[in-house]
C-alpha cells in the first residue's frame, strides 16, 4: 500500500476514534468535505496547513499520524518485497542472504 493510502487510512482511524464525521472534520479544518474524503481515500496528501489543523482537531501528534508502517498485513509486505526485488534485480542475492540469515 502506498504512503498516501496508509496516511489516509490512519487519519480515518484517528477521526473515527474521536467520533467525528468527515463532514464535521471538514468544517473544523475549514475545507470542503471532498478534501477530507480525498485525503482519507489516499487520493491526495493534506497540505501542510491542513495537516496541522487535522492534528489539532484529532488531538494527535505528527508521529501518531504517521504511525502506520506496522499496519501492513503479510500480503502487502510480500508484495512490497517482490516489487523491490523486481526494481533491484542486482540485489536479489543480498536479499536472499539476509532472509536466510534471519530464518535459520
Secondary structure, 3 states (H helix, E strand, C coil): CCHHHHHHHHHHHHHHHCCCCHHHHHHHHCCCHHHHHHHHCCCCCCCHHHHHHHHHHCCCCHHHHCCCHHHCCHHHHHHHHHHHHHHCHHHHHHHHHHHHHHCC
